[in-house]
Amino acid sequence: MTPLVSRLSRLWAIMRKPQAAVGSGHRKQAASQEGRQKHAKNNSQAKPSACDGMIPECPGAPAGLARQPEEVVLQASVSSYHLFRDVAEVTAFRGSLLSWYDQEKRDLPWRRRAEDEMDLDRRAYAVWVSEVMLQQTQVATVINYYTRWMQKWPTLQDLASASLEEVNQLWAGLGYYCRGRRLQEGARKVVEELGGHMPRTAETLQQLLPGVGRYTAGAIASIAFGQATGVVDGNVARVLCRVRAIGADPSSTVVSQQLWGLAQQLVDPARPGDFNQAAMELGATVCTPQRPLCSQCPVESLCRARQRVEREQLLASRSLSGSPDVEECAPNTGQCHLCLPSSEPWDQTLGVVNFPRKASRKPPREESSATCVLEQPGALGAQILLVQRPNSGLLAGLWEFPSVTWEPSEQLQRKALLQELQRWAGPLPATHLRHLGEVVHTFSHIKLTYQVYGLALEGQTPVTTVPPGARWLTQEEFHTAAVSTAMKKVFRVYQGQQPGTCMGSKRSQVSSPCSRKKPRMGQQVLDNFFRSHISTDAHSLNSAAQ
């Protein structure tokens, strides 16, 4: 037997060796959707509800309940290869990760507040706000919003006394607006029903606070109150999938159960908040989705995905005719539900990014509407009309330009839009309604195309009264109002079509007549020349084919 074959045989024997899970706290629970979507990481991860989840959660059941009967069935089909061998391995993982975190953690405002705040309720509130804002939103974007939020509402009592209009106004541009609304609902419940005191455990946080799902509850409980409870968000899921070579879709019930069990098994009881933040930090900065920095990973020596890469590289670099077909997982019965699916075998070019494989994301449904910027002169400058959206559904409670659903013909579109405008502002001159361009904006599950119109009221008596749900704002007031990013894109198109301006924006995905440059005269001559010859050639080819 050659040395290489002998080495692979020993590796195979080790992989087949039974391994014991650590601790009675290896709890696995049925997964559904958290309620944090954090709200949607939902579209890409587990399709949770739009307001608090990323990895599927127990539907209505608090974290930490006893193992469910179906989990016993699941246990039989999970290979020990995807678990941690013993206490020493778990201890090594904790120690390496926390040592790295102590040296490399980012200085973030919510971490400083959690470390410095002595009042438990204020500490928990600070963590809660940060966790809700960070759902589906990048850290760099959240920092300014978080700082302004905590300056305006430093306590639960301050937030509870604010109006929804104020909350929407500060949240504008952060996306997933139900998060801010549910956060305020939760603050009011704590103040009005819980005596101003935050629930102290992950179980009660999830049970009592609206919009708080399993992940958010665990984060608050571990960071603010020191409860030894594990958490799984998108970053943690990726880390755990690679460390234990879990290739199946992490949004599936089976994989989600396993990840939550691993998180609970690994969390450091002495520093649970730091451990959970360290796992999230590792996924965000080192174990990234596409270009992981494996050489900088503190747990690389414990990573089964990395071991798989090295093994595949070894196999690819040698001729191993007659060598055993080495597998890395040996389920007790049947096919392992955690390994790479047979339909998506190992891809040498991906390396550790093979883990995990995600189900293909369902494309957002496409919708269209027509919206109009109605402008009139005012004492303090030009005013524009905004109307408020319903209190439920997409962009609930936010302000927008009057809009209608898309009509198949231009004539019907103009008629419907003019009727909508007159409903809010009275009789208007139809001949002044101009089509300016379009804006495409993608929400979590909807790709919405706005046909943008403009109507400027000149030489008319200004409209001074409007029905409830509408108001006139100056341009300066518009930019600080509770309006969505999509409406700000629409307004940029309108501004770009005013005399002397042209503000087409690729970044905003807008299209307007003035943003499309006309070709130079020389280019027009060339285009006409080739167009006529192409047309002649195409006609000749069609004739020859007949």
N, C-alpha and C positions, 0 to 999 in steps of 0.2 A: 504494500500500500504506500502510495506516495505521501510525502509530508503534507501536501495541501489537502488531499482527500482525507487523510487522518484528522486534520484540523477541522474540516467541515463536518466530519462524522461526530467529533466531540461536541461541536457547536449544536448539532442536531440533538444529541443526547441531552444537553443542558436545556434546550428549548422544550423537550418532552417531559422534563422533570416536573412533577406536581408542585405547585406553589400555593402557599396559604395566604389568604387575604388577612389584613391586619385589622384588629379592633372590631368590637361589636357595633360600632357606630357606622358600619358600611351600609348605610341605608339607601335603598333604591325605591323610587316612587314613580307611579304612572305619571306621564308627562302630558301636558296639554299646553295652553298658552297662558303666559304670565299676566298680561294685562299691562305690561310696559311696552309696547311695540315700538317704547321701550315698551311698545307699540308697534312698530314694525321693525329689532334688527330683523325684524320679523320677516320681511319678504325674503331676505337672503338666508336667514337661519331657520326659524321654526314657524313662521307665519303666526306670531302671537297677535293679540289684539293691538289696536293702535295706541294703546296707552300704557304699557308697562312690561313688555317682555321681549326677550330675544331668544332665549332658549326655552323650550316648552316647559310648562309647570303643571303641578297637580291642579286639576280643575276644582277649585273650591276647597281643597284640603290643605291645611297648613303644613309647612315643612316639618320634618321630624316625626311624623306619624309612624306607627309600626309598619313593618314590611308587609306589603299586600300579597295575597295568595299567588297572583300571577307572577310575582317576582321569583318565587321558588322555581317555577317552570323556566324562567329566563336564566337562572343561575346554572341550570344543567347544560345550557347551550353556550356558555361563555368560557372560553379557554383561560387557564391561569396565566397564559402569556400576556394577557391584557390587564393583569392586576399587578400589585407590588408584592414581591416575594415575602418580605419579613419586616419586622420592626426596624432593623438596621437600615434597610433601603429607604423606608419612609423617613427615618431620622436624617439620613444623608440628604434626601431631597429637601426637607425643611431647612436644614442648616445652610446648604449651598444657596438656596433661593433667598433666604433672609439676609445672608451676608452680602450677597450681590445687591439686594435692594437697599441696604443701609449705605452702600457706597454710590449707587447709581441712580437712585430715585430722583424724579424731577421735582423741582420746587413749585408746587401748585397751590393756589390760594385756599382751596378747600382742605388740603392736607394741613396747612398751617393752622387753620381755624380748628380743625379736629384735635390737633396736638395742643393748642394753647388754651382752648375753652374748657373751663372747669365745670360749668353748669351743664349737666347731662342733657337737659332738654334742648338747650341752645346748640350743644354739640351735635345731637342727633338731627336737629333741624338743618344745620349747615351741611351735614353729610347727605341728608335727604334731597336737598335742593341740587347739590352737585350730581348725585346719581341720576336724578330725573333729567337734568339738562344734558348729561353725557350720553343718554340713550340716543343712538343713531346720529350722534353729532361729534365732530372732532374736537379734541381738547383745545386746540388753538382758537377755535370759534367760541367755545364755551367760556373761556377765561374772562373776557370783557362782560359778557352777559351775567355771569355769576357775580362779578365784582359789583356791577350796578345794582343787581337784585339785592344783594346783602347790604349794600349801602342804603337802599330805599326801605327794605323790610328786614331788619336785622334779627327779628324774633318772630315766633309763630303768631303772637298777638298782633304784630304789625301787619303781617300778611293777611290774617283773618279779617282785619278791618278794612282792607283795600277793596276797591271795586273790581269787577271782572274786566271792565274797560281799561283800568290801569294795568292789570296783569297782562292783558292781550297787547297793550301798547308797548310794554317793556319786552315782551316775548317776541314781538314782530321781527321776522327774519330768521328766527331760530328753527322754525318748522315744527311739524307735529304739534299743533297748537293745543290739542286736548291735554297735553302734559301740564301746561301751566294752569289750566282750569282745574284739573284733578288735584294738583298740588295745593291750590287754594282751598278746594273743597276739604282736603285732608286737614289743612291747618285749622279751618273753622270747626271741624269735628273735634280735634284735639282741644281747642279752646272752649267750645260750648258744651261738649259731652264728656271729656276726659279730664277736666279740671286743669287744662293747660300742660298736662304731662304726657310725653310720648310713651307709647307702649315699650316695654323693655326687652322683649324677646322677638326673634324672627317670626315665631308662630303668631303672637298677638299683633304684631305690626301688619302681617299679611291679612289677618282676620278683621282688623278694625279700621284700617285706613284705605280709603278709595284709591284705586290706581296703583297700589303697592302690591307687587307680585312677589314671587319666591326670591328672585335675584335681589331686588331692591330691599326687601325685608332682611335678607341675610347680610347685605352690605352694611345697612344701618346698624343692625344688631352687633355685628362683629367689630366694626370700626368705632362706633360710638359707645357701646356698652360692653365690649370685650367678650361677647358670646362666641363660643367655639363652634361656629357653623360655617360650612363651606358655601361658596358661591360659584355659579357658572354663568359667565356672559360669553360673548363671542370670542374675546381674547383668551379667556381661560379654557374654553372648549377646544380651541386650536392647540394650545399648549398640551393639554391632557391627551388629545388625540395623537399628537406626535410622540409624546413621551411613552405612551403605551401602544403605539402603532395601530390606532383605531382608524380604519379607512372608510367605514360606512358613513352615511349621511348623519351628521350630528343632530339634525332636527327630528330624526325618527325617534319614536318612543323608546325603543330598545337602547339606542346609543345615548339618548338623553338620560335615561335611568343610570346607565353605567357611569356617565360623566359626573352626575351629582353624587353618586356613591364614592367615586374616586376623590372628588373635592372634599367630601366630609371625612374621608379616611386620612387625607393629607394635611388638613388645616392644623396649624400649630396651636395647641390649647393655651400656650403661654402668650402668644402674640397673634391672635386670630385676625385682627384687623390689618396688621402689617402683612401677614401672610397672604391674605386675599388681595390686597393692593399690589403686593409683589408679583403674584401670578398674573394679574391684569397688566401690570407694567411690563412684564416679560413678553406677553403676547403683543403688546402695543409697540414695543421698541426693538425687540430682538427676534422673537418667533413670529414674524410678520406673515401675512397671507402669501405674498409672492416672492420676496427676496429675504428669507430669514438669514440672520447673522449667526450661524451655528458656532463659529469659532469664538463668539463672545458669550455664548450661553452658559450660565452657571451649572446647568443640569445636563450638559451634553453627554457626560459619561453614563447617565441613566436613561438616555433617550433611545427607545427602540427604533424609531424612524431613522435616526442617524446610523444605528447599527445595521439596519436593513440596507441603507445606501452603501455602506462600506462593503457589505457582503456581495451586493449586486455588482459593485465595481470590481471586486476580486474575481467573481465568476466571469465577468465580461473580459477580463484581461488575460485569462488562461484558457487553455484547451482542456476541458474536463470530461473527455469521453469516458464513459463507464462510471463516472462519479454518481453518488446518490442524488436523487432529486430532493434537495433540502427545502423544507417548508419552515415558516417561522411561527406557525400557530397550529395547535393540535386540539381542536374542540373535543369535548367528551363524547358528544353525540351529534351527528349531523354536521351541517355546515355552520361555521362560526358567523354570527350575525354582526360581528364588529370588524371583521377584516375587510379589505378592499373587495367590492363586489366583483363577481366573476365577469360581469359585463364590462368592467373597467379595470383591466389588469395593470400591473406595475408599469409605469412609464419612466424609463431611465432618464429622460430629459428633465423630469420634474424634481427628482431627488426627494427630500423630506416633504415637499409640497404635495406629494401623493397623498399625504394624510392631512386632513380628511378630504374625501370627495363629497361635494355637495350636490344635492339634486338640482337640476336645471331650474332657474328662476322663471316663474310665469311672467311673461311680459305684461306691462300695465295696459289696461284697456284704453282705447283712444276715444276721446270725446272732443267736441268742438263747440264754441260759443262765440257770440258777438258781443263786444263791450264798447261803450262810448265814453270818451272824456268830454263832459259838457262844461264849458267855461263861460263865465260872465264877468264883466268888470265889477270891481268892488271898491269901497273906500280905501282899503289897505292894499289894493292891488288885485290882480285877477283871482277869481274864486273858481273852484271846481266842485262838482257835485259828487258826493259819496253816499251810498246806501249800505245798510247793515245786513249782513247775512243772517239766516236763521240761527237759533241758539243750539242747534244740533246738526250733525253731519259734517261734511268737509268745510274746514275754515270757519267753524261755528263762531258767531259773534263778531267776526272781523268786518272791516269796512271795505267796500269795493266800488268800482265804477258800475253804473247800471248795466246789466247784462241780460242776454236772452240766449236760449239754445239755438244752435246753428240751423239755418233754413237752407234748403237745396238751391233756391234761386236768389239772386241778388235783390230782386224786387221784393220778395217776401221777407228777406232778411232786413232790409231797410224799414219796411212797414212795421215789423215786429219790434225792432229796436226803437223806432220813433214812438210807438205806442208806450213802450216801457219808460222812455224818457218823459213823455207827457204825463204819465201817471204820477211822477214825482215833481215835475217842474211846470206843468201846465202847457198851454199851446206853444209849439215851437215851429220854426221855419224848416220844412223838410228839405228844401233845396240846399241848405247849408251843411247837410250831413255828408261828411267825406270819409272814404275808406283810406286808411293810412298805412296798413301793413298787417303783419301778424306776429304773434308771440307764442312760442311753444314752451310750456313749463310742465315738468314731470313731478308729480307728487308720488307718494309711496306706491300707489296702485293705479294711478290715472295719469295718462299723458294727455294734457289738455291744450288744445290749440285755440288761441283767442284771435278772432278777426277784430282788429282795432279800428274804431271809427272816432272821428272828432267832430265837434260842433261848437263853434264859438258864437256867442250871442253878442252882436255888435249893433249899436244904435237902438237897443230895446231897453225898456224899463227893467232894471234888475229884479229877479225873483227874490223876495225877502222872506217869504214863509214857505215851508215845506212840510209834508206830512211827517208823523213820527217814524223814525227809522231812516231818515235822510238828513243830510246837513251839508252846508257849503263851507269849504275850507280854503285857506290861502295855500299856495304852493309850499310855503315854509311849514305850515301846520300839517300838510299832507305827509311830509317826510318824517314826522314824529308821531303820526297817528298809528292806530292798530290796523295796519294794512299788510297784506301778504307780499312776499317777494314777487309773485306773479304780477300783482297790480303795479308795483314799482317798475317792472319791465314794461308794462303797458304804458305807463306815464312817460317813460323814456322815449318810446316810439312817438307819442304825441308831441313831446318837446322837440324831437328831431324833425318834425314836419312843420314847425312854425317858421315864419319868414326868416331867412338868414341862417337857419340851422340845419344840420343834418347829422344825426347821432345814432346811426345804425351800430349795433353792438353784437359781435360774434359771441362774446361770452354770455350774453343774455339770451342768445338764440332768438333774435328778433330779425324780422325782414320787413323792409319798407321800400317804397319806390325810390327814394333818394339814396338808399344805401347800395343800390345796384348801379355800378359805374357803367357809363356807355363806352364802347370801344372807340379808340382813336380812328381818324379817317383812314389811315393806312391799313389798320386792322380790318376795318369794314370792307375795304376793297378786296383784301385777301379772303375774308370770309365769304363774300359774294362769289368770288372766283371759284373757290373750292366747293361751295354749296351747289353751284350750277353744274360743275363737273361730276360731283358725287351723284346728283340727281340723274344726269345723263347716263352715267355708268350703271346705276341701279336699274334704270329702265332697260338698258341693253341686256343686263344679266337676266332680268325677268323674261324678256322676249326670248332669249336663248333657252331658257328653262322650259318654255311652253311648247 
